[in-house]
Amino acid sequence: MIRIFYRDGDKVLKETDVKQLAVLENIIWVDLQSPSSDEEEWVESKCDISIQTPAEIAEIESSSRYFERNNEITCNSTYLRLDDGQFSKHPVSFILKKSTLYTFRQAELSTFADVNRKIKTNNEIFNSGYDVMMSIQETRIDLDADMIEKVSHEISGFSKLLTTGSNKYSELLLEITGLQENTMTLRESIIDKQRVLSYLLKSINFPEDKKGRLRIVLKDINSLIEHSAFNFERLEYLQDTITGLINIEQNRIMKRFTVFSIAFLPPTLISGIFGMNFVVMPMLSSEWGFFASIVLMMLSSSIVLLIFKRKGWI
């Protein structure tokens, strides 16, 4: 699928036929989403650009993620999509050449849909590919902020569960581990965008009058990084708290076992004494000796439990 946005007077129009690239003028954005090989070849030949392969776009080396040549800027970034509570990573490639932005991606991303709607409603602010590039970055940062806020609300929910005395600690630990993974993924994605925007800020091919917006976005990114770090610290605190509660619960259980074990020591001693194989023993031939030993064992256990109760150990 291909979307071509071009300016016609005071309006920005959209075209979906790749062959129109040969006749259209004032093109500001060419968005390729899961394009066919024919569409790729047509764009490369008519626009004189080279689209990287998905494997090259996903490379993590700095030299592969950002480079400039012949007044052309190429930068790659990773965008996240929330699917069933988990983040999936989707690489996106940006090419800026002659005031036209070319984007290449394999997945449907809400960021691009939002920018598409912005162009329809406020097309007067989109005069070049640089404006579209900035709008994409700003929209993405807003979405990342919403995701971080969502994680914050979930963390607050866990805090309330702990204060209400929930004892499903194993389930909570698994969910906190999942939130930690999401937080780290979010942080990595935001730092990736910070690196791309820092490169653009230093680029001589990026217009100087647009760099003010870049600096504002970078400030927003820094605040998001700090917020994500705070969320991760909260998750670690909750994890430590739950681990401490588990240890307390285990100690309480072991304490009960210990108390009952000690409580049965005197009866065991008494039964051991009466079980000795001596010929002469008190109450050995008495009719009430058995019942006396039972009463004596129960009395000894009761005394031990009463002492523990008064000490506050049970």
Protein Blocks (a to p, Z undefined) as FASTA:
>chain_A
ZZddddehjaccddfbfklmmmgghifbdcdehiafklmmmmmmmnopacddfklmmpmb
fklmpcceehiacddddddddeehiacddddddddeehiacdddfbdcfklmmmmmmmmm
mmmlmmbfklmmmmmmmmmmmmmmmmmmmmmmmmmmmmmmmmnopablmlmmmmmmmmmm
mmmmmmmmmmmmmmmmmmmmmpckbcfklmmmmmmmmmmmmmmmmmmmmmmmmmmmmmmm
mmmmmmmmmmmmmmmmmmmmmmmmmmmmmmmmmmpccfbdghklpmklmmmmmmmmmmmm
mmmmmmmmmnopZZ
